[in-house]
Amino acid sequence: MSFLNSLFKERKKTPVTCSLEPEAVSIDTLETLIPVRNFSNDKLLAFATEAKTEVYPAETLLFSAGDQADSVLYLLKGSVTLSDNSGQNYEIHAGTTKAKFPLSSGALHTTTALAVSDVAVMRVSHNIMASRHAEATPLAELHIPEELSENHLLQAFVQHYNNEEMEIPSLPDIAVRLRHAMQYDIGIADAVKIIQLDPVISAKLVEVANCPLYVCATPAKSCFTAVNRIGLHATRSLVISLSIHHIFKSKSPVIKKHLDRIWKQSLYISTLSYVLASVSKQANPEEALLAGLVCDIGAVPFLNFAANLPKDYYTETDIEQALPYVKGPIGYRILQNWGFTEDFIKIPLFSEDWYQNQGPELDLTDIVVLSRLHSKIGLTQLTELPAITSIPAASKLKDYSLSPEHSLKILHEAKQQVHDALAALIH
């Protein structure tokens, strides 16, 4: 028996070996990783001087769902399985598109990561990840990347913008009146009188009150019933949402096509945002709906500017290249001009930044980021799309779990509700 005990102890002491050795991380590797590749060249060089891989043998638990995190891990060699608490899982292999993104980047890990093979990972502290925003230009300032210096449309618009010649679209009159009146603590009856000045918005509000977002046995047949059901403050957000559509209009067929696409995309994101806020109970659903609708509103003045230029002055490619660089700062400026609160006005700037992280609690920007990412899942033409498990916003959800398709389970299960609500908002 003593012989068996000593043999067992010897086995227990035998270390698990790894076939990989720690090594330096090259700048070429760093330039493939998202969002690390957005660092300045000086910062990349400094980081490459110090960065070394960490290596672990197969079956190593890299992190567990719910654990606190002070850094993010990138998979550089080998394969890892990520699984949530409900058992949904998928593998990530080094060298693939998914491995360009962190395995997890929130303050809490949303999944459990297990090494399938021997792995090499690179660790980046949250402080370094957050510092990439430190070099950003002032929020409402336009910045043209060097590679677009020959884009004449963008150059002309920046000059137009810097000369304070850009026309900021007006917040619809009905929305302005209602918001102003509500500063004086009006009741439902007074709010209805204002809303009914616009028969189209009034009718639309009744339709929305009867859609799946507001399940009720008795249909709303009047504007008063609709406002009473939805609530006064929620109605204010909805009226703004329903009246914004008129801004996305143009007589130019080319520009109209772009505006229609952006409007439909914003509608889908806003509906997902509503459902996510409603189910998670971590934000006001009507505010989330409005947040989704205004996330790309900065595209409107730029496209209206293009509509007034000769058709041969720009190409479709010029528009597509310029939009990502103009719509954030312009959207920020529009919402600021309209008197929106701070939690709204930053949404256009950060709603396409998967790794934005402005605080420990889920906010409207997080909800729009999650909804935008969810809206893109399954579109095969998008090659650089992170796993939803890898972005900070996901770690702030209190009820986090993956669907079989690796999207958020709560949005996957609400697919029909989203579809029906979207139909009510479009028609």
PyMOL commands that set and color helices and strands:
alter all, ss='L'
color gray80, all
select helices_A, chain A and resi 2-13+27-30+36-38+41-50+97-100+126-133+146-148+152-162+173-182+188-195+199-209+212-214+223-230+232-247+253-280+285-294+299-307+311-313+316-337+342-345+347-350+364-376+388-390+392-396+409-413+415-426
alter helices_A, ss='H'
color red, helices_A
select strands_A, chain A and resi 54-56+61-63+71-77+79-83+89-93+112-115+119-125
alter strands_A, ss='S'
color yellow, strands_A
deselect
rebuild
show_as cartoon
